[in-house]
């Protein structure tokens, strides 16, 4: 066997390699060959793979992580808005600060937005993300960011080798944050043909459904009343709560029976309970490992967490939301609502698969800020909100890496640094565990590696 066939293309050594494997093992070095992890271990164990053609990177104590997977991020919209963020606009602290259109027109502008996001995410160490909702329900949408044409743009860019991250997409057959109907949804399932998978780069995994709105706007569907006596409602067409619930359950059943993964935007405690029950019932019929999940899950009662855990249903939430909006939740629903609000700690303890994500451009796509919020529950104003729901650094890191890989149905080949998996890596210029979590966003991303290829380096 020649030296070329046994040596590595890339070796990073002399640092802290957080493998995020089943035991959260920390190694010293990692070797990459042909786009895959060839070996992980001590510096001496990896050293034999260094040859004449190997690029050797002395880490000098720096940190290597699996590539970050932002499992709920609107890539086209982010490319239009950045550096503006929706949360900043709502707070009156920011907006569009670059010369960009307010609506994307045509493939050229959409492609430019996607590629702008690709460069941005690579600079943050993100190597995978989920586009949660593109499809015919938004073909006439006001921003031009969420229509079905964007799915084709993604597929084309992936086939051309221009994406700097692996992208999973969900189809959308209703309006973004708005109405849908069971009839239109089932028509979409039947008639819409998404673009074919580009292996390892782009895949349409399933569908997204908007169940309700959000608690601060009193549009989430809740068991407890808002301070004005209302309960919100589902966004799905129907003359009564009962009709709307039946339509939601029918939509979930139809998508499940068609073989799709389903992500449902559900925030109110009544909405999350009904979605969890509908998922559990669908899964019980055939036992399929569908990887369905609740998106956001602002209010999750303990009984709902039990259903989610027992049925293998995930939760995808954003740690920055509670630290920014808790006072608004209290204003809408009262202090008692905080018992079930954004229960990240309770979800993990119950055995729920928990993903953390940005929902960018609602929040920043910088996962370091999200991890800091999950660990400290400290907002920009310095106030700590929901202290009992704090996560450990290792737990939050898993929620940005291996658990999103599970959501993608890809945990056997990405999401951790283990021999045989793809070489998707994020290198931080410092020791992750030596930095106060609140200061993590100041720890620079020194390098991003996708499939063994460096796509960002400073």
N, C-alpha and C positions, 0 to 999 in steps of 0.2 A: 504494500500500500504506500503510495507516494506521500511526501510531507504535505503537499497541497490538499490532499483529501482528509488529513487528520488534524491539521492546524485550524485555528479559528480565524475568522475574518476580523473580529473585534473582541477585545478583552478589556474589561473594566475591573480594576483590582485595587485593593488597599482602602476600601471604604466600608460602608454599612449597606448591604444589599437586603432590603426587606422583601423576602420572597412572597409573603402573603399566601403561603401554602397552608395546609391543614393545621400546622403547628405554629404558624407565624414565625418560622425560622429566620434568623438574621445571619447572612453569610458575609464573606469578605470580598468575593470576586465572582464574576459571571463571564462566560465565554459564549460568543455568538458565531454560528456557522450556517451559511445558506439560509439566512432569515429566521433561524430557530435558535433556541437556547441549547447550547451544546453541553455545558457543564456549569454547575453552581457549587461553590464550596469555599474552602480556604484559599488564600493566595497560592500556597504551594500545590494544592490540588488542581488549580486551574493553569498554573504556569506551564505544564507540558504542552498545552495547546497553543502557546505563543510561537509563531514561526516567522520566516522572513516577510511574508505578506500580511502579517497581522497588524492591525492598528491597536496599539497598546495605550490605554488611558489610565494613568495613575490617579486614583480618586482622591488621595490625600485626605481621607476622612469624610468625603462627601457621601451623599445618600443616593442609592439607586432604588427606584420603586417600579412596580409594573406600570405600564402606560395607563394613564387615568382614563376612565370611561365615564363620560358625562351622559347619563342614561335618560335625560330629558332636557333637550336643548333645541331651540328653533334656529337651525343654522342659516336658513335663507334670511329670516327676519333679523337675526343678529348681524349678518353681513350688511343689511340695509341700515340698521340703527347705530352700530358701534361707532364711537364710545358712549352714545346715549343709552340709558337703561330705563325701562318703564318705571321701576320703583323710584328712581331719582326724579323722573318727571312728575310722578304722583306726589312726591314730597316737595316739589318745587325747587329741587337742588341741581337739576341738570336737564339735558335734552340733547338734541342733535347738535353736535359740535364739529361735524365734518360736512363737506360739500357732497350731499347725496340726495337723490330723489326721495319723495315721500311715498312713492309707489314704484314698484318694479314693473317695467314694461318689456316683455319679450325675453327670449332666451339669453341674449347677450348680458342684459342687466342681472338676470337671475344667476347666471354662471359666475359673473363677477362677484356677486354677493357671496355665493358659496365658496369661491376661492379666497375671498377676503377672510371669511370665517376660518377656512383651512389654515391660513398663515397664522391667524390669531391663536387658534387652539393649539397649534404646534408650539407656539411660544410659551404656552402654559403647561406643556407636557401631556396634553390630551391626545390619545391615539384612537379612541372610539367614541361615538356618540349616537344617540337616538333622536331622529327627527319625528316628534310625536304628533303627526297629523298633517298630511298632505293629500289632497284629493279633490274630486269633482264637487264636493260640497262647498269648496271655496274658490271655484274657477272664476267667479265674478266678485271675489272678495276685494275690499278696498285697498289692501296693501300690495296685492300681487305676489305675496310671499308664500301662500299656502295651497295654491291650486295644483291640479294633477300634473301640469307641465313640469313642475319642479321635480317630480319623481323621475321623469325622463332625463332632465338635466343632470341629476345625480348619477343616474345609470351611465349616461354618456361620459361624464367626467371620470367616473370610476374606470370605465373601459379604456379611457385615454391615459390612465395612470396619473391623473392630476390631483386626486384627493390625497390629503395628508392625514387622513383618519379613516377608520372603518365606520361605515354608516349603516345603521338599521333604521327603517322607516315604518311608520304606521299610516294606513290610509284613513281619510276623513270623508265621510259621506253626509255630514251635516255642516252647520256653520261653526266657525271657530268661536268658542265661548257663547254659543247661541243655540238656536232651535235645531231640532232634527225630528224626523218622523220614522216610525218603524217601516212604513211602505217605501220611503226613499232609501232608507238604509238597506233594506233587502234587495231593492233594485240595484243599488251600487254593488252589493256582494255578487249579484248575478251577472251584471253586464260590464262592470269596469275591469279592464285587464291591465294590471300594473306591469312595469318593465321587468324583464328577466333579471335574476340575480347575477351579479358580477362577483364570483367567488372570492371571499376574503375581503371584499371592499364595499359592496353595497347589496342590501337585501331588504325587500319589503316583507316584514314578518307578520303583519296582521292589521288590525283596525283600532282606531281610537273613538271613543264615545264620550260626549259631554253629558254627564248626568245632571249636574246642577251648577250653581255659580260659586261664590265665595262668601264666607260668613261676614266679613266687615261691611259688605254691600247689602247684607240681608237677603242674598239670593241663593245661599246654600239651603238645602232641604234638611230641616232640623226636627228633632223630637222636642227639645225644649223651645219655648217661644222666644222670639226676639223681644227687645224692650218695648217694641210697639205692638206686641201681641201676635205678630205674624210668624209663620214658620218657613217661608220660602217655598220653593217647589222645584220639581224636575223641569228640565228644559225641553223635554220631549213632548210632542203634540199629544193632547188629550183633554177631555172636558173635566176631569177630576183627578185627584191624586191617585185613585185606584186605577184609572185608565192609563195614566202616564206610567205608573209602576209596571203595569202589565206590558206596556209597550217596551219599556226598558228591558224587562226580562226576556221578551221575545227577541229583541235585538241581540242580546248576549247569547241566547240559545242559537240563533241563526248563524252568528259569527263562529261560535264554538263548533257547531255541526259542520261548518264549511272548512274547518281545520285551521282557523286563524288564531294567533295570539291576540288577546284583547287587553287594552289599557283603557280604564275608565276614569275620567276626571270626576272625582267625587270628594266633597269636602264636608258637608253637613253630616251629623251623626246618623240621621235617618237614611241619607243617601249611601253612606259607606256601609251601613248594616244591610240594606237591600242589595247592594252590589255584591258584597261578600256572600250573602245567601244565594244569589243567582249564580255566581261563579261556582260555589260549592255544589249546587244542584247539577249544573252542567258537567262538572268534572266527575261527579259520582255516577253519571250515566254510562261513561265509557272508560274512565280511568286514564284518559290521555294526559300526558305530562305537558300541559299547554303553556305554562309560564304566564298565566293571566296576572294582572296586577292593578291595584288601586293607585291612581295618580293623585298626589297631594295628600289626601287623607287627613285634613286639618283636625277633624273631630272623629276619634276612633274609640268607642266604648270598649271596656275590657272583654265583653262577650264577643264583640266583633273581632278583636285581635285573636281570640281563641279559634274562631271560625277560619280566619285567614291562615293561621299557623297549621291547623289540622288538615286543611285542604291544599297546602302548598301554594298559597296565593301571596304574591309579593306586595310590598308597599314602596312607592317611589315618591320621596318627599324632598323638600328643600329646607335645610337647616337655617338659612338666612331669613325665611319668612316669619317664624315666630319671634325672632329677636327684633324684627322691624314692625310687626303688625299686632302684637299681643294687646296693646292698649285699645286698638280698634276692635278687636274681638270682644274684649271686656265691655266696651261701649255698646256693642250690638247685642250681646247675649248675657252679660253679667259675669261676675267673678266665678260662679259655679261652673261655667263652661271650661275653665282652665283645667279641671280635673281630667278631661279627655282630650286636651288640645296638644297636637303635635307630639304624640307619646313615643318618641324614638327609643328611649330606654325601655319602656314597657313593651314595645313591639319586639325588640331583641330578646328580652327576658321571656316573652311568650313563645319564642321560636319562629317569629315572622322573618322572612327574607326581606331585609331592609336595604334599599338603594338610596343614596344621597345624590342629588343632582342640582343643577343651577336654574333650570327653566329660563336660561338666558334667551332674549335680552330683558326678561323681567328682573333678574338679578345678574350680577357679574358672572361671566363664565370662568372666572378664576377659582378653581376648586380649592385653593389654599384658604380663601376667605370662607368657603362653605365648611371646610373641615374645622377651621377655627371656631365657627359659630356652633357646630355640632358638639365640640368638646367643651366650650366655655359657656355657651348660651348667653354671650355678652353682645349687646348691640353697639352701634357706633356711638350712642350716647353714654356708654359705660354701664348701663343697667343690665343686670342678669335676669333673664326671664325663663322660667321653667327649669330651674337648677336641677331638679330631681330627674330630668330627662337627659342629662348630659351623657355623652359617650366617651369612652377612652380613645386615645389616638389610634390604636390598632384597630378598634372597632369601626371608627369612622373611615379609616383607610380601606378596610375591606368593603365598606359600602360605596366606595368610589372605584373599586377594582374587580375583585372576584365575584361579588354579588351581582353587579351589573353584567358581568360575563354570563352568570346564571340566567339573568333576565333575557339575554340575547340567545340563550341556548348554546353557549359557546364555552362553558367553563372547562371543558376538556382540552381546549387548545389556546385559550388566552386568559388573561386576568390575574395570573400569578407568574412568578419567575421560577420555572421548573423545567428541567431537561425535556426537550421535545416540544414545548410550547413555542408559539411565535415570539420573536424577539421584539416586543413592544415595551419600551423602557422610558422612564422619566428620571433624569438625574438632577438632584437638587444641590446647590452650591453651599453645602453645610450639612450638619447632622440634624435630621428631622426631630429626634427625641431630645436634643440639647436646646431647642428653641422653645420659648414660651408659646403655647398654642395661639395666643392672641397676636403674636408677632410673626406667625407663619407666613402671611402674605408677603413679608419682606424678605423671605428666603428665596433667592433667585432660582429659576429653572435654567440650568446650565446646558442641558442637552435633551432632545427628544429623539427617540429611535423608533421607527416603524418598520416591521419586517426586517430588522437588522440594518436598515438604512437610516442614516442621520438626516432628519428633516428639520431640525432646529439646533443651533449651537451658538453659544456666546463665549 
